[in-house]
Amino acid sequence: MAESNFVDYVKIFCRSGKGGAGSMHFHREKYIPKGGPDGGDGGRGGHIILKANKNLWTLIHLKYARHIFAGNGENGSRSRSFGKNGEDKTIEVPVGTVAFDGDTGEYLCELTEHGQEIILLKGGRGGLGNWHFRTATNQAPHYAQPGEPMQERSIVLELKVLADVGLVGFPNAGKSTLLSVVSAAKPEIANYPFTTLVPNLGIVAYRDNRSFCMADIPGIIEGAHEGKGLGLRFLRHIERNPVLLFMVPADSDNIRREYEILLNELAQFNPELLDKKRILAISKSDMLDEELTAELKKELPEAVKTIFISSVAGTGLTELKDLLWEAINDETNRITTITHRKPEIRISEKTNDERLDDEEEWDDEPEDEEFFWDNEE
């Protein structure tokens, strides 16, 4: 996965189409001097639609196409002819994308299944033609409804990858090495901090042709919630994971202390992460003998299952898979709802009018008579 191609956060400006105006036309035909009203209805404005696509894995296609406008509905015409509906605009996003209001940070929707579609902004309804307003006492109505106005909104899209197990740990804890050993993923591995700059996914093979998905995110350091290191922005990718695998290397000064730091950083990001099933893996245990292993076991936290592993030597990996598979399939560990953390919204000094000053202004509404829509769809 190329670093420059992975985009998991983008802010776009969307505008639905306005509805077409109803026609104020009267029937004219030879030998029919008073044909009466025959104005048709205006067309519906185009919707802005979000659609999940399992073949996408990044939001990079929206990085340089941040203004998305649907088509306007056409006006009605003579002979009760309806106006053409505006063209809908479909935005394809990866499965696991969450949408927020770009100005307030309000949660809007999320897409978790392939092919799922959600109307983000509805197009305006078309106005009714004067044919609808004929009555016994008003047989020639000289008015028609204007179309409903468009809707426009800034939208923040966040991608949260879907995986069964999320790896959490300090830089150089062995997360990428473990992922490369238990799956076919090829993350970058090197002997310096923050080698991993983007999340990596791998499919871990298990017994009887079963498998589960593991996600590796960049390392976390103390003070990440204050912006240190790479901050907490990548923690959004483990919000959906039912199981968290904490990894602390065996050569750490204080394993319990590092584990508590990681828990605190997760709590600062989203307290609900602490409710997930947790397993603590002591990596690089090939450096330990039986005596040192016994001494370290006395210092490990008691409230979490622990296991000693070595990705290089391959020790403890089968037992680790067993623990992870058991936790994934635990009925008490099912994710029902997720409270999404509000994204950080950067307020632009420009207004929407200034950003769209080169766009065509929409027509003024007729001044003859106003009609108000009811709340029924």
N, C-alpha and C positions, 0 to 999 in steps of 0.2 A: 504494500500500500504506500504510494508515494506521498511524502509529507506535504508537498505543495498542492496535491489534489484532494486532500481530505478536508472538507469544510463541514462543520457540524453546527454552525450558528450563522444565520443570515437575517437581515431585516429588509423587508420589501414593502412597497406601497401599492395597494390594490384599489381598483375602482370598478364597481359593477356598472352595467349599462342603464341608462335612464329609459323609462317607458315612452313609447311613441304617443303622440297626441291623437285623440279621436277626431274624426272628420266632421265638419259642419257643412255637409253638401246636401243639395236637394235634387231629386230626380228630374231630369229634363229629357223629354222625348217628344217626337212629333205626334200631334193630336192628344197629348197628355199635358195640358197646361199646368196642372197642379199635382205633380207626382208625389209630393211629400218628401220628408227627410229620408235620406238613404246613406248617411255618413257611416263609415265603418270604424271599427275599434283600432286603436294603436297597438303595435306589437310590444311584447314583453322585452325588457332590457336583459342583457346577458348576465349570467351568474358567474361568480368566481368560485371555482370548485377545487378542492384538494383531493388528490387521488393517490393512494399508496401503491407503490410499485416495488416488488421484491427484487427486481434486477438493478435497482439503484442502491448505492451505499454511501453517497455523499450529496451535499447540497451545492456542489460547485457550479451546477448548471444555472443556479439562481444568483450566483455571486455578481455576475455582470449583466443581469437582466432583472433589475430590481423594481421596475415600473411595469405593472401588469394590469391592463385595461380590457374589460369586456366590451362587446359591441352594443350600441344603442338600438332600441326598437324603432322601427320605421312607423311613420304616421299612417293612420287609416286613410281610405280614399273613397271614391264614389262607388255606388252599387253595393254598399255594405261590404266592401273589400277590407279584409283585415290587413294591418301592417305586418311586415316580416319581423319575427322575433330577432333580437340581437344575438350575436354569436357568443356562446358561453366560452369562458377561458378556463381550461383545466391545467392545474399545476401538479405535476407528478413529483412525488417526494418519496424517500425511502420509508420502508416500514419502520415504525418506531418514532416518527416525527411528531412533535408537539407544537401547537400553535398558541401564541400569546398575543394580546393586544400590545402593539408597539409603543403606545403612549402611557398606558397605565400598568402594564405587566399582568393584566387579568388573563387567567387561563381560559382558552376558547375550546380547544378540542385536541384529540390525539388520534393517530391512525396506527392500528396494531395488526391489521390483516391485509393481505395482498388483495388489491382490487377495491378496497373500501373507499367510498366517496363521501365527502362532507361538503355541503354548500357553505362556503365561508362568508360570502356576501351575496345577498339576493338582488337580482335585477329589479328595477322598478316596474310595476304593472302598467300596462298600456291603458290610456284613457278611453272612455266609452264614446262612441259617435253619437250624433244628435238623433239617430234612429231610435235609441233607447229611451229618449225623453219625450216622445210623442204621447199625447193624451187627448181625450175627447175635447178638452177645453184649450189645449195648446197643441194644435196640429202642425205647427211649423216652428219648432224650437230653433232659435238662432244661437245655440251654444253647444259646446261639447266639452268633455273632460280633457284636461291636460294629462300627460303621462306622469307617473310618480318619478321623483328625482332619483338620481343614482346614489349609491353609498360608496364612501371611500374611507380607507382605514390603513394605518401602518400595522404590519404584521411581523412578529418575530417568530421565526421557525427554528426550533432546536431539535437536533437529531440525538436520540438516546438509543444506542444499539441494544438489540435484543440478545441476551445470553442467559445461560443457566447459572454460571459461576462467574463472579467478578474477583479479580486479583487486586489486593490492596497491600501496599508496602512502601517502604522508603526506597529511594533510588539505589540501584545495585543490590537489591535484595534477592535477585534471581528469578523474578517474575517472567521476564521474556525467555530466559533459558528454559524454565519449566514448560512454558507454552510451546516452545520449539521442539521439546522432547516428547511431550504427550500428544501432540497434534502435528499436522503437516504445515502449520503456519511458519513463516520465515521472518520473524521480527528482527530488527537490527539489535545486535548484541555487541557490547564493547565494555572495556574496563574504565568507564568514567560515568559520572552521574548524568541523569536525564538523557540517556541514550534513546529511550522511547519518548517520542514527542506527540504521537497520535495513538488512539486506541487500536489494538489488534485483536482479531477474532480467530479462534481455532476450534475445529471439531475434534473432540477427544473420543477415541474409540473405546468401547467398553465390551463386556462379555456378551455373547449371543447376538452379535451384530447390532448392539445398541450403542448409542452415542449421546453426548451432550455438548453444549457450546460453552466455551470459556473465553472471557474477555480480559485483556491485559490493558491497563491504563497507565499513563505516566506516573512516576513516583511522587509521593507526597512527603513533605518535610514539615517540621514543627513551625507553626506560624503561617501555614499555607492559606488559612482563612483570612489573613491580613495581606495576602498578595505575594508572599515569599515563594521562591521557586517558580513553578508554573501555576501556582494558585490552586483553586478548587474547581475550575471550569470543567475538567474532564470527569469529575465525580458524577455528573449527570448520567454518564453511561452505565453506572452500576445501580441506578435507582430501580431498574426493572429486574435486577438479578435476585432470585430467591435465596441464593447462597453467596456469602462473601468468604473468600479464602485469604486470610491475613498471612503474609510471609515476612518473617524476621530471620536474618542470617544468624548462624550459630556463633559467629565471631563478634556479635554485638556486645557492647559493654553491659547493657541491662535489657534483657529481652522483655521483661514485664513492663519496663518504662516505655520502650518503643511501642509496644502494643497499646498502652494507654494513650500515648500521643496520637496514634492513628485513630483510636476511638473518638478522641476529643475533636479531631479535625473533621471526622464524619458528622459528629453531632453539630458542629458549627455550620455545616453545609445543609443538612437535613436531618433532624432528630429521628425521623422514621427509619433511617438506615440502621439504627441501633436495634431495631426490632427484628432484623433479618437473622437467619441462621448463620452462625460464625464458626469457622474452623481455623485454628492457628497451626501453620506449618513452619517448622524450624528448618530452613534451607541450609545448604552447604555442610550438612552433618557428616560428610565424609572426612572432615578435618578432626572429628571427635573420636575418642576411644570410648570403651564402655564405662570407664570411671568418670570421665568428663560428662558423658551423657547422663549418668545417674545424678551427678551434682546439679546439672542444669534443670533436670526434672523437678527438683525441689523449689526452684525459683519461678516456675511457670505459673501463669494465672490459672485458678481452679475453675472458673466459671465457663471455660471454653474447652472443647476437645482439641488436643494437641497431637502432632505427629512429627517425627524427625524424618526428613527426606534429603536426598541428594540427586539433583537432576543429572549431574555428570556421571556419577556411579550407578544411577538407576535404582538406588535403594529406597524403599518406602513408597514408591510410586503406585504400585498395585494396591496397597492398603489405602493410599490417599484417594484413589479412584473409588474404592469401595465406600469410604466415608462420604465423598461428594455425591455419589449416586444415591446413597441412603438419605442424605439431607434433601436432595432435589425431589425425591419421590415421597417425602414426608407430607402427609395430608394436612398437618397443622402448619405447614410452611408455605401454603399457597398464597400468592399475591392476589388480592381481590380488588383493592383500590390503591392508587398512588397519589399522594399529595405532592404536586409538583412545586418545586421551589421557584419563586418568581425570578425571571431573568433580570440582569442589570440593564436598565434602559438608559441609553444615552440620548439626552434631549438635544435636538438640533436647533440652532438659532433660526434656521430658515422655516418659514411657514409652508404649508402645502401649496398655497397660491404662488409663492415664489419659486417652488420647485417645479411647478407645472405652468409657468407663465407662457411657455411656448405652445401650450395645448389650446385647442379651439374652445371658445366659450360656448356653453350650451344656451339654446334659445330661451328668451323670456317667455313666461307663461301668458296665455291669453288674459286680457283684462276684462272681458265681457261679464263673466260671472264665475265665482269660485265654487268648486265642489270638493267636499272633504271625504276622504276615504274612511270607511269603517275599519274595525280591527279584524274583520273576518278575512281569511285567506281566499 
